[in-house]
Amino acid sequence: MKIHEATRWILDRGVRTGPYGLDRISFLLEELDSPQNNCACVLIGGTNGKGSVTAITESIMLQCQDYLTGSFTSPHLVDIRERIKIQGRPMPDKLWIKGTETIQEVYKIMEKEASIGPASFFEAVTALAFWGFNESEIDLALVEVGLGGRFDSTNACSPEISVITNIGTDHQEYLGTGKLAIAREKLGILRKNRPLITAEKAPEILAEFEAACKKSNSQLIIARPAGNFELVESNAEGHLIRLPESEEPVFMALPGEHQLDNLAIALELVKQLRKHGFDIPDEAISKGIAGARWPGRLQWIKGNPPLLLDGAHNAEGLASLVSYLRDFPPPAPLNIIFGALKDKPFVDMAEQLAQFGQYLCFVPPQCSRTMTREQFDATPLAEKWQWHDNLQEALANCRQNAGCVLVTGSLYLISEALKEANAK
């Protein structure tokens, strides 16, 4: 088997269909000898910020020479192999191939068992991640929840620490209507007698967290910048902070005010890892923060004009982008390329973006859940936004007479933009 055959087979497993539960992933992992149980694990859920928290924490752990760290994130932007990393790098192709071949054998069993059924794409890639972590003998797995929490494939592990970054309104068609219903689904990653870290601010959600933690005899840790670091200054490229244990300030190249909450979560997570026996020096924290990167989120790409990429794919992500544009106005005139899936509040998102842009382009992301030209024309977007069939066409128009081009919305569109940028 070649690497492209292995990745294609995983991708071709399709999306998960109901009934929802952990039966399939549990069966799959059990047949793989339960690899998820052989290392310490942190499970990171929430509406937004999961990837950033994972990236910051991973960057810190990479500075600790005594430990081998693995991470599992989603979605990928350019290559599926981005999802599974060993020591900050994509899992070696030989493990992708061997792991896929091993999972294929289990898959044959699942196909014949009507009560279980074949595994989906996300179940297969989750199992591959845990299998790869075990084969690599990692010490710590940082695992990002895919969707929700309670029935997400990643919840088949037994985390030492759980994180719920925040609660937004995304994916209500799967998780329930309203933030409280969504919070209850995400609280499915909580474990008895083990801590939960959050940066959530809404009192009613925090009350739900407190009640769940009390019932589980778990410590609720509310992460805030105060007490973890001092903000010296912020600019369009990131934040200069001062840590209590460090004399020199550290620059974190993750722009946007929301990243301060994500940093606070990562630092609280480091404190808990220390309590669990991980020796994480202060110097590792400073260097890790300075080295943290997370592509496709307020990412600047040099050029004439420069590109600003941001995967603001839901209402909360769009609010963070709007805050950033107000605090640090990009070079004018700003031309905007926006693309969102039809199950998102795209009309409201587009209206908020329109106030910042001169030339407004809408591009349908390459996804089955995108809208058609006819559907677009029937919405209020058609009054202000120009439809373009593809990103290349939109970029050609937006680069003319622009001080900056913003590409935002669906991560499918950000993926296209990164591929375009990497091809040059």
C-alpha positions in Angstrom: 0.0 0.0 0.0 1.2 3.5 -0.9 0.6 6.5 1.4 -1.9 8.1 -1.0 -3.8 4.8 -1.0 -3.9 4.8 2.8 -5.1 8.3 3.2 -7.7 7.8 0.4 -9.1 4.8 2.1 -9.5 6.6 5.4 -11.1 9.6 3.6 -13.5 7.4 1.7 -15.1 6.0 4.9 -17.8 8.7 4.7 -19.5 10.7 7.4 -21.1 9.2 10.5 -24.8 8.4 10.4 -27.1 7.7 13.3 -27.8 6.2 15.6 -25.1 8.1 17.4 -23.0 6.5 20.1 -19.6 5.1 20.9 -20.3 1.5 20.0 -18.4 1.5 16.7 -15.3 3.3 17.9 -15.2 1.2 21.1 -15.4 -2.0 19.1 -12.7 -0.7 16.7 -10.4 0.3 19.5 -10.9 -2.9 21.4 -9.9 -4.9 18.3 -6.8 -2.8 18.2 -6.0 -3.8 21.8 -7.3 -0.5 23.3 -4.3 1.8 22.4 -6.1 4.8 23.8 -5.4 3.5 27.3 -1.6 3.4 27.1 -0.7 7.0 27.6 -1.8 10.1 29.5 -4.5 12.0 27.5 -6.0 15.5 27.5 -9.3 15.8 25.8 -10.0 19.3 24.4 -13.5 20.3 23.5 -15.5 23.5 23.0 -17.0 25.5 20.2 -14.0 27.6 19.2 -10.3 27.7 20.2 -9.7 23.9 20.5 -7.0 23.9 17.9 -5.2 27.0 19.3 -5.2 25.5 22.8 -3.8 22.3 21.4 -1.2 24.1 19.3 0.0 26.2 22.3 0.2 23.3 24.7 1.9 21.1 22.1 4.5 23.8 21.4 5.3 23.9 25.1 5.5 20.2 25.5 7.9 20.0 22.5 10.4 22.0 24.6 10.4 19.2 27.2 13.1 16.8 26.0 12.0 14.0 28.4 8.6 13.5 26.9 7.1 12.4 23.5 3.9 14.2 22.7 1.2 13.3 20.2 -1.7 15.5 19.0 -4.9 14.8 17.1 -6.7 17.8 15.6 -9.4 18.5 13.1 -10.2 19.5 10.4 -7.1 19.4 8.2 -6.5 22.3 5.9 -4.2 21.0 3.1 -3.3 17.4 3.9 -5.1 14.8 6.0 -1.8 13.9 7.6 -1.9 17.3 9.5 -4.5 15.7 11.8 -2.1 13.2 13.6 1.2 14.5 14.8 4.1 12.9 16.7 6.4 15.3 18.4 5.0 18.2 16.3 5.3 16.5 12.9 2.9 14.5 10.9 2.9 10.8 11.8 5.4 9.0 9.6 3.9 7.6 6.4 5.0 4.0 7.4 2.7 4.2 10.4 -0.1 5.7 8.4 0.2 2.7 6.0 0.6 0.0 8.7 -2.1 1.5 10.8 -4.6 1.7 7.9 -3.9 -1.9 6.9 -4.5 -3.0 10.5 -7.8 -1.0 10.7 -8.9 -2.5 7.3 -8.8 -5.9 8.9 -11.0 -4.8 11.7 -13.3 -3.0 9.2 -14.0 -6.3 7.5 -15.3 -7.7 10.8 -17.4 -4.6 11.4 -19.0 -4.8 7.9 -20.2 -8.3 8.6 -21.7 -7.4 12.1 -25.0 -5.8 11.4 -25.4 -4.6 15.0 -22.2 -2.5 14.7 -21.7 -1.6 11.0 -18.7 -0.1 9.3 -16.7 2.8 10.9 -17.0 6.3 9.6 -14.2 8.5 8.4 -13.8 10.3 11.8 -14.0 7.0 13.7 -11.4 5.5 11.5 -9.0 8.4 11.7 -9.5 8.7 15.5 -8.6 5.0 15.9 -5.6 5.5 13.7 -4.4 8.4 15.9 -4.7 6.3 19.1 -3.0 3.4 17.3 -0.2 5.6 16.1 0.3 7.1 19.5 0.6 3.7 21.0 3.1 2.5 18.4 5.2 5.6 18.9 5.1 5.1 22.7 4.2 8.7 23.4 3.9 10.0 26.9 1.1 12.6 26.4 -1.8 12.7 23.8 -3.5 16.1 23.2 -6.8 15.1 21.6 -9.2 17.7 20.0 -12.9 16.8 20.1 -14.4 16.7 16.6 -18.0 17.6 17.3 -19.9 18.0 20.6 -18.4 15.6 23.2 -20.7 12.9 24.5 -20.8 10.9 21.3 -17.7 12.1 19.7 -15.2 9.3 18.8 -12.5 11.0 20.8 -14.6 10.4 23.9 -13.6 6.8 23.8 -10.4 7.7 25.7 -10.1 8.3 29.4 -8.6 11.8 29.8 -6.6 12.8 32.8 -7.8 16.4 32.2 -10.7 17.7 30.2 -11.0 21.1 28.5 -14.1 22.9 27.3 -12.9 26.2 25.8 -16.3 27.9 25.5 -19.8 27.3 24.4 -21.2 28.7 21.2 -24.2 28.0 19.0 -22.6 26.0 16.3 -24.0 22.6 15.2 -27.3 22.9 16.9 -28.8 20.5 14.4 -26.7 17.8 16.1 -26.2 19.1 19.7 -29.5 20.6 20.6 -31.1 24.0 20.5 -29.5 26.7 22.7 -26.2 27.0 24.6 -27.4 25.0 27.6 -28.2 22.0 25.5 -24.9 22.3 23.7 -23.1 22.6 27.0 -24.6 19.4 28.3 -23.4 17.5 25.2 -19.9 18.9 25.5 -19.9 18.0 29.3 -19.9 14.4 28.1 -16.1 14.6 28.1 -15.9 15.2 31.8 -14.6 12.4 34.0 -15.1 11.6 37.7 -12.5 13.0 40.0 -10.6 14.7 37.2 -10.4 18.4 36.5 -12.2 20.4 33.9 -10.7 23.6 32.5 -12.7 26.3 30.8 -12.6 30.0 29.7 -16.4 30.2 29.4 -17.8 33.5 30.7 -21.6 33.2 30.6 -22.9 32.7 34.2 -25.6 30.3 33.2 -23.1 28.1 31.4 -20.7 28.2 34.3 -23.5 27.2 36.6 -24.1 24.1 34.4 -20.4 23.3 34.5 -20.3 23.7 38.3 -23.2 21.4 38.8 -21.7 18.7 36.6 -18.3 19.0 38.3 -19.9 18.8 41.7 -21.8 15.7 40.7 -18.6 14.1 39.4 -16.4 15.3 42.3 -14.3 17.1 39.7 -12.4 20.4 40.1 -13.7 23.2 37.8 -10.8 25.5 36.8 -11.9 28.8 35.2 -9.0 30.1 33.1 -8.5 33.8 32.9 -5.5 35.8 31.7 -5.2 37.6 35.1 -3.0 35.4 37.3 -1.5 33.5 34.4 0.2 36.4 32.6 0.3 40.1 32.1 -0.5 41.6 28.7 2.1 44.1 27.8 0.7 45.0 24.4 -1.1 43.6 21.4 -0.7 44.3 17.7 -1.9 42.9 14.4 0.6 40.0 14.5 0.0 38.8 18.1 0.6 39.7 21.8 3.5 40.6 23.9 3.0 39.0 27.4 4.9 38.7 30.6 4.8 35.5 32.6 5.1 35.5 36.4 8.2 33.2 36.3 10.0 35.0 33.4 11.9 38.3 33.5 11.8 38.9 29.7 8.4 39.3 27.9 7.3 36.7 25.4 5.7 37.4 22.0 2.9 35.0 21.0 2.3 35.1 17.3 -1.4 34.2 17.5 -3.3 37.4 16.8 -6.7 38.3 18.1 -8.0 39.0 21.6 -9.6 35.6 21.8 -6.2 34.0 21.8 -5.5 35.5 25.3 -8.3 33.2 26.6 -6.8 30.2 24.8 -3.4 31.0 26.2 -4.9 31.2 29.7 -6.4 27.7 29.2 -3.1 26.3 28.0 -1.3 27.7 31.0 -3.9 26.2 33.4 -3.5 22.9 31.5 0.3 23.1 32.1 -0.3 23.6 35.8 -2.4 20.5 35.9 0.1 18.4 33.9 2.7 19.4 36.4 0.4 18.1 39.2 0.2 14.9 37.2 3.9 14.4 37.3 5.1 16.1 34.1 8.3 18.1 34.6 7.7 21.2 32.5 10.3 23.9 33.1 9.5 27.6 33.0 11.8 28.0 30.1 9.8 25.5 28.1 6.7 27.5 28.6 8.2 30.7 27.4 9.8 29.1 24.3 6.7 27.1 23.6 4.4 30.2 23.6 6.9 32.0 21.3 6.9 29.1 18.9 3.2 28.3 18.8 1.5 28.6 15.4 -2.0 27.7 14.1 -2.5 28.1 10.3 -5.6 29.6 8.8 -6.6 31.6 11.9 -5.8 35.3 11.4 -2.8 34.2 9.3 -1.0 36.8 7.2 0.5 35.8 3.9 3.0 38.3 2.4 2.4 39.6 -1.0 1.2 42.6 -3.1 -1.4 42.9 -1.8 -1.0 40.8 1.4 -3.6 38.1 2.2 -5.3 37.7 5.6 -6.8 34.2 6.1 -9.2 33.5 8.9 -11.5 30.5 9.3 -14.3 32.4 11.0 -16.8 29.7 10.1 -19.5 30.4 12.8 -21.0 33.3 14.6 -18.6 33.3 17.5 -15.6 33.0 15.1 -16.9 35.9 13.1 -17.3 38.0 16.2 -13.6 37.5 17.0 -12.6 38.5 13.4 -14.8 41.6 13.6 -13.1 42.6 16.9 -9.7 42.1 15.3 -10.6 44.2 12.2 -11.8 47.0 14.4 -8.7 46.9 16.7 -6.2 46.6 13.9 -7.6 47.8 10.5 -5.8 46.1 7.6 -4.2 48.2 4.9 -7.0 50.0 2.9 -8.8 49.4 0.7 -9.8 46.0 2.1 -11.4 43.6 -0.4 -13.2 40.6 1.1 -13.7 37.0 -0.1 -16.3 35.2 2.0 -17.6 31.7 1.8 -19.9 29.9 4.2 -21.9 26.7 4.3 -25.7 26.9 4.1 -26.2 25.6 7.6 -24.4 28.6 9.1 -25.9 32.1 9.8 -24.2 33.3 6.6 -26.5 36.3 6.0 -25.7 37.8 9.4 -22.0 37.0 9.1 -21.8 38.6 5.6 -23.6 41.7 6.9 -21.1 42.2 9.7 -18.2 41.7 7.3 -19.6 44.1 4.6 -18.9 47.2 6.8 -15.2 46.6 6.4 -14.8 45.8 2.8 -14.7 47.8 -0.5 -15.2 44.9 -3.0 -17.2 42.0 -1.6 -16.9 38.5 -3.2 -18.8 35.4 -2.2 -17.3 32.1 -3.2 -19.1 28.7 -2.6 -16.7 26.5 -0.5 -15.9 23.1 -2.1 -18.3 21.0 0.1 -21.6 19.2 -0.3 -23.2 21.6 2.2 -22.5 24.7 0.1 -25.2 26.7 -1.5 -25.9 27.0 -5.3 -25.9 30.2 -7.3 -29.7 30.1 -7.4 -29.9 29.8 -3.6 -27.4 32.7 -3.3 -29.4 34.9 -5.6 -32.5 34.3 -3.4 -30.8 35.7 -0.3 -30.0 39.3 0.7 -26.3 38.6 0.0 -26.9 39.2 -3.7 -27.5 42.9 -3.0 -24.0 43.6 -1.8 -21.9 40.6 -2.6 -20.6 39.5 -6.0 -20.8 35.8 -6.7 -17.7 34.1 -8.0 -17.7 30.4 -9.1 -14.2 29.7 -7.6 -11.5 31.2 -5.4 -9.1 31.8 -8.2 -11.6 34.0 -10.0 -12.4 36.0 -6.8 -8.7 36.5 -6.0 -8.0 37.8 -9.5 -10.7 40.5 -9.0 -10.0 41.2 -5.4 -6.2 41.8 -5.8 -6.9 44.7 -8.1 -6.7 48.1 -6.3 -6.5 46.4 -2.9 -4.4 47.3 0.2 -5.2 43.9 1.6 -7.4 40.9 0.7 -9.3 39.0 3.5 -10.3 35.4 2.8 -12.7 34.2 5.5 -15.5 31.9 6.4 -15.6 28.2 5.9 -12.4 26.3 6.6 -12.9 24.6 3.3 -12.3 28.0 1.6 -9.3 28.6 3.8 -7.9 25.3 2.7 -8.2 26.3 -0.9 -6.5 29.6 -0.1 -3.6 27.9 1.6 -3.2 25.5 -1.3 -3.2 28.4 -3.7 -0.6 30.3 -1.6 1.6 27.1 -1.2 1.5 26.6 -5.0 3.3 29.9 -5.6 
